[in-house]
Amino acid sequence: MEQDLFATFQTRALAAPDAPFLILPDLSVITYGAALARCGQMAGLFHAAGVHAGDRLAVQVEKSADALLTYLAAQCIGAVYLPLNTAYTPAEVRFFLSDAAPALFIHRPQDEAAMAALCDELGVPARLTLGAAGEGTLVPGLSAHGANPTPHAVGPQDLAAILYTSGTTGRSKGAMLTRANLASNAFTLKDYWRFSADDVLLHALPIFHTHGLFVATNITIAAGSAIILCPKFDVAELIRLMPRASVLMGVPTFYTRLLADPAFTRDLVAHMRLFVSGSAPLSAETHKEFSARTGHAILERYGMTETNMNTSNPYEGPRIPGSVGLPLPGVELRITDPDTGAVLPQGAVGGIEVRGPNVFKGYWQMPEKTAEELRADGFFITGDMGVVDAAGYVSIVGRAKDLIICGGFNVYPAEVEALIDAIPGIAESAVIGVPHPDMGEGVVAVVQARDAALDEAAVLAALQGELARFKQPRRVIFVPELPRNTMGKIQKKALREAHADLFAAKVN
């Protein structure tokens, strides 16, 4: 394989072992050489735990240097990395473990009781625990293993990771990403965004998500540059550390909160090279306000779990507010009629389809769903609606499905609706996303109740232990009946319009 991310990481570590790789908030440094040695120990530990090439390795831990290195160690031994959102409840984790059947599950020490019982029930062969400060069983186990990794021989089409996504109906889908998928996207973006070994990326994104794990980390490795690794997004911390960085990658919420802080000034960011936004639409207003405040134009791009990045505003050239830019080199994009699949002319609104070396291999153990969304000619049906202008810039105008993006994370209404509908006293519900000044979209449940005594607090309380926080409704609105069309389908567009100003007055 011409380009492989772990091979690139190892080459960099051997050639420049003292070059900084991870810079922690206390400004201590983990060099490329030290990171490679740690990966070697982890690879040995994972192999001793029974993980072999092609096995799945599931991880649900807090962000830390060791947590990030589990990803590289998995790549070293040819395992398939399965990161899980730290907000997922045991009830949600149950599905992922049963579906992916990992050989090893790494989880937080504080989840020991729940996850031990779950793994025993599902027959997960091995577990390790890892806390944010290194507590748990993983770190003590490293000392028994050597620091010189021997990477497992891999091919470009071998799986590197499975990331679970979901549709608005049906069960979650495991998107299978190959070594070639990840490498092609990383090296393309490195060149497109002009990354070099001199860059320092301020990394405050989660590492269970495509943006923080693959875009941010993989580009850094491809360029041989460094990461300032923040455990979470915190405005004060970003402002403190920004003078040491050259690039920030974030979701729109990052930028709205930075703009709300008077300490975020033009002088603070005068040395910065690039600000990137993705995972959710960036408003034109935020784009313009940021430019006026800092003199920098945020670079917005468009990607998906199944494809990594597809388009980007240019590094040099107009970065157009409201547009996600041009197809990346090697990526083909077309607009089609969602019903017939016919290719539409330039300027027409339709379904976005993409093809390229970044596009995933298919859905784990779901050949029928793979065939539905991957056309015979290799184009992937994204489910997003868009338009391409005369200059080739792509704009997302909506979603063919009712996906909600809250703070950069996907929320699928059907999952939330099923739990609300199961609450005694609820007749039916419709979950929608409406504009939110901080989160991009706020989750709202519009419900029709059978029990007049049922209130918003009771519905929210019933969901607390069942859903990750970002999926939980921020408001519950009671209505006498839900609006429907002549076929009986709930009209979510009408609900979104009716409640569009719900969060306009304040951040909830």
N, C-alpha and C positions, 0 to 999 in steps of 0.2 A: 504494500500500500504506500503510495507516494507521500501522503500526509496523514499522520495519526496523532491525536492530541497527547496521549501518554508518551509516545515516542518523542514528541517534540518537547514535552516537559522534562523527560529524562535527559535528552541532549542538552537542553539549556542548563540543567542542574550540574551535569558533568563538565560543561564548558565554562560555566560561571557560577561555581558553587556558593560564592559569597554575595551574589546579587540578591537584593531583597525580593521576596515573593509575597509574603503576608506581613503587613504592618498592623499591629494590634492597637487598640485605643490608647493604651499606656505608652505607645510609640516603641515598644519592643518589637524586634524584627525576627521573623522566621525566614531564613535564606532559602534559595532554591535547593542548595545542597542538604540543608537540614530537613526540608520538606520531603525530599526524595528518600532520605533515610527513614523518616517517620512512615512514609508510604510503604517502604520495604518491610518494616515491622508489622504494619497493619495487614499487608498482603499475606505475610506468614501466619498471622493470627487467624485471618479469615479462612485461609486454606486449611489450617489445623482444625477449625470449627466445622469443616466439611463443605466449604464452598469451592466449587470447581467452575471451569469455563462454561458459560451458558446458563449457570444457575442464577436465580434472582436473589438479590441482596436488598432487603427492604430497610429503610432508615426513617425514623421519626424522632428527631432530636433537636434541641435548640441549636441555633447558629453559633459556631465556634470554629477555631482553626482546625481542630481535630475532626469536627463534623464535616468540614469541606474536604479534608484529606481522605475521608472514607470513600468519597466519589473517585478520587484518583487511584486509591488502592484497589477499588473494584475494577477499574479499567486495567490496572496492572495484571490482574489474574484472569481477565476476560469474563468477569461476572457482569450480569445485567443489573444496573443500578435502578432502584425503585424508591425515589424520595417521596415522603408523605408529609402533607401539611401538618404542622405542629398543632393546629387548632382542631384537627379531626378527633372526634370522640372515639372511645373503644367500639361503640356500635358501628361507626363509619369505617374504622380500621379493619373490622371483621371481614368486610367484603373484599378489601384489597388483598389481605393475606390469604383468604380462601381462593381468590381468583388467580393470583400470581404464584401461589405456592412457593414462597422463598425458602432457600436453604438456611438463611440466617436473617434474623430480625434484630436490628439495633434500635433501642428505645430509651427513653428517659428513665433514670433511676426511680423517680417519684411515681412512675406508672407501673412499677414492678408487679403489684398484686393483680391489677386488671389484665396486664399483658401476659403475665405468666399463665393465668387461667385461660386466656384466649388462645395462646400458642399451644397449650396442652390440648385444648378442645379441638383445634384445627390440625394438630400434628406438625406444627412448625419445628424442624429438627433442632435448631440452635438459636440462642438468644445472647446478646451482649447489651450492656447498658452504658450510656455515655451522657454525662451531665455537662452543662455549659462551662463549668470550672474544672472538668476532667474527672469528676467523681464517677463512680460506677465500676464495672468489671472490665471495660475495654482497655483503658490506659494501663492498669496493672498487668494485663496480659501481654503487653507489647515487649516487655523485657526478655521474654523467652525466645524472641525471634530476631533474626539478623536484619541488618539495615541495608543490605545490598539486594535490591529486587531483581529478579529475573522475569521480565514480562512474558506472559503467555503469548504465543504466536496467534495473531488474529488476522482476519480478512476484512476488507472494507464493508462487506455486507453482514458481518457478525453484529448481533445486537449489543448496543452500549447501554441503553436505558429503556425503561418503560415508564411513561408518565401518564397517569390516569386523567382523562378528560371526561366529558359527559355530554349527552344531548339533553334537550328539554324533555324528552321522554325516554324511557328505557333505562337500563343499568349503565353504570360507568364503563368507559371504554379505555383500555390500556393501549396508548399509542406507542408502537415499537419504533425506536430510533436507532439507526445503525451507526457504527463508527464513522462511516463515510458521511452520513447526514450531518453529524456534529462537526467533523473536521472541515467539510466543505463550507459550511456556514461561518465557522470561526475565522478561517483564513480569508474568505470573501469580505467579511466585515472588518477584519484587521486592515485590509488594504483600503476599503471604501471609506472608513472613518479615520484613516491615517494613524493607526496605532503604531507605536515604536517601543523599544526597550526603555526609553526615557519616561514613558507615561506612568502615572500613578492614579489608579482608579479608586475613587471614594465609593465603597460598596456597602450600602445600607439596605439592600434588597434581601428578601428571604432566599434561601438556597434549596428550597423544595420546588421551585418554580422555574420555568424555562428562562425567564429574564435574568434572574440572579444566578442560577446554576450554570446555564449553558452560554447565554450571551456574555454576561460579565466575566465569568471565570474562564471560559474557553478562549475568548479574545485575548485576555491577559496572557494565557499560556502561549497562544499563537505568536504574540508579539514579544514574549519574554519580559514583560513589564511587571509592575507590582500592584498589589491591592492593599488599601487601608480597609480592614475588615471590621465593620461596625456590627455589633450583635443585633441591632434593630434600628429603625428609623427614629431619630431624635433630632429635632431642629437645632437645639443648642450644640449637640455633638457635631453635626455636620458643619455648622458655622465655625466651631473650634478647630476642626480638622481640615477644612477646605484649603487653608493656605499651603498645606502640604500635598495637595492633589492637583491633577491636571484635567481630570474627567470625572463627571458624575453621571451615573445612570439612575433613573428613577421612574416612578409612575406619576401621573398628574398631581396626585395628592402631595407628593414631595414639593412640587413647585408652588402650589397654592399656599402651603404652610410656610415655606421659605419666604415668599413674598409678604406674608402677614407679619414677619419679624423685622423690626426696624434695623436690627444688626446685619441683615442681609443687604449689603450695599454694593455699589459699583466697584469701590476700591477693594472690597473683600475678594471679588472674583476677577479682578483685572488680569491675573496670571493664568486663569483657567483657559483650557483649550476647547472643551466640548461639554455640552449638556445634552443628554439623550433622554427622551421620554417614550414610554410604550406601555403595553399591557392594557391600556384603556385609552379612549379618545382624549386628546388634550384640547381644551376649548380655545377658540381663536382669541378670546379675551385674555386668557392666561398667557398665551404666546406673546401677544402684543404688550401686556403689562410687564412681562419678564424682560423683553427686549428693551423697553423704555427704561426700566430700572437698572439693568446690568450692561446693556450694550451687546449682549449675546442673544442669538436666535436659537431657541431650543430646536434640536434635531429630532423630529418625530419619525417613528418607523412603525411597521406593521408586521406582526408575526402571529404564530399560533403554536400550540403544543405540538401539533402534528407536523409542522413544517419549519420550526424555528423562524428565522426572519425571511420575509418575502420581499418587502419594499423598504425604501428609506429615502427621506429627503437627502439631497446631496451634501457632501462636506463643503464643496465649493459650488456656489450657485444658489438660486433662490430656495429658501426653506419656507414653504407656503403654509400659513396658518390654516388648519382644517384639512390639510392634505397629509397623507402618509408617504408621499414621495413617489419615486420611480422604482420599477422592478430592479432588484439587485442583479449584478452580473451573473449570468447562468440561470436566472429564474425567468420563466415565461409566465405571463399573466394574461388572462382573457376574461371578458365579461360575457355571460351567457344568459339565455332565457331560463329562469329557474324551472319552468314546466317542461320545456322541450329539449333543453341542452344546446339549442342553436346558438352559435356565436353571434353576438350583437355588434353593431357598428360603433365606432368611437363616438363618445358623447351620450350613449344610451345607458340607462341604469339597469343593472342586472346582477346576477350572481357572480361572485369572484371565484375563479378557478386558477390554480397555480400548478406549475410543473417544474421540476429541477432536482439537482442532487440533494437538496435540503429536505425534500418531501419524504415523509416516513414510509416505513415498509408495510404498514397495515395495523389493524387492531388485534391485540393479543387474544387468540382463541375465538375470534369473531370473523370468520371468512365472509359471511353474508354481509355484515356491516361494512367490511373492507370493500367488497365489490360494489356496494351502494355508493360509497363516497370516493373511491378511486376509480376513475374511468379507465377503459381499456387502453386509451392512448397515454395514460400516465398522469393526467390532470386530476388534481384533488379538488373536490367541491367543498369550499370553505364554509358555506352557510352564511357568509357575509354578503351584503349587497353593496355595490359600489359603482363608480363611474370613472372613466379615464378621460382627461381633458386633451386638448390638441397638442399640448407639450409632453404628454405621456404621464403626467402626474395622476396618481390614484387617490380618490377620496372615498371613504367609507360613509355610506349614507344611511345604513341601518343594518339590522340583522334579520336574516330570513327566519330565524328562530327567536325565541323570546329570552335569549341569554341576557343576564344582568352582570355588569362588571362593577364591583364595589371595591374601591381602593386598590384596583389592579387585579383582584381575584374574581374568578368566574363563579356566578351563582345561577343554578339552573332551577327555574320556578317549579317544575314538576316535583322535585325532591322535597321542597319546602311545603308545597301544597298537599302532598300526601300525608305529611305529619300533621298539618293543621286540620285537614279533613277528618283525621282520626280522633281529634279532641271531642269529647262528649259535648253536645250542644251546638256543634258547627254543622251547617247544612252543606256548604261548599265554599271554596276560597279561590281567589285568583291572586297570584303573586306577581308584582310588577316592579320595574325599576324606574325611578323618577329622578330628575336632576338634583344633585346634592353638591353644595359648594365646596365640600372638603373631600368627599369620597368618590366624586364623579357621578355615581348613581347610588341612591339609597334604596334598600329593599323595603317594599311596602306590601302588606297583606290586606287585600280587600275581601271581607268575609260576609257571608250571609249566615246568620245564626238562627238556630231553632229555639235556643234558650235566651230569653230576653235579659236574664240576669248575668249572662256571660259578658265580661269586659276585656279591654285591651291587656291589662295586667295579667289576667288569667291565661290568655293565649300566649303571651310572651314567656310566662313562667313555665308553661308546658313544653316549650321548645328549648329551654336552656340546656338541658342535658342531652339533647338529641342532635343538635347541630353546632358546627363551628360558629364562632361569634360572627364572622363576616357574612354568614348565610342567614342569620336571624333577622327578622323584620325589625326595622327601626320604628315603624309605626304600624298599627293595626286599625283599619278603618271599617266600621260596620255599616252595611247598606241593607235596605229592605230586600233587594234582589240584584243579582249581577246582570249587566247588560249583555244581550245575546243577539246574534243575527238570525235570519229566517231559518237557518239550519241548526240553531240551538247552540252554536259555538260562542263562548264568552268573548266579548269584544275588548281585548286588552288595550288596544289602541285608544279606545274611548276612555278607559280607566286612566291610562297614562296622561291623557290630555286633561282630564278632570282634576287630577292631583299633581299636575306639573309644578305647581308653586308651593307644594307642601313644605319643602325645606328652604324656601327662599328667605325666610325671615331670620333664621339662625342655623348654626351647625348643630346637628343632633348626634 
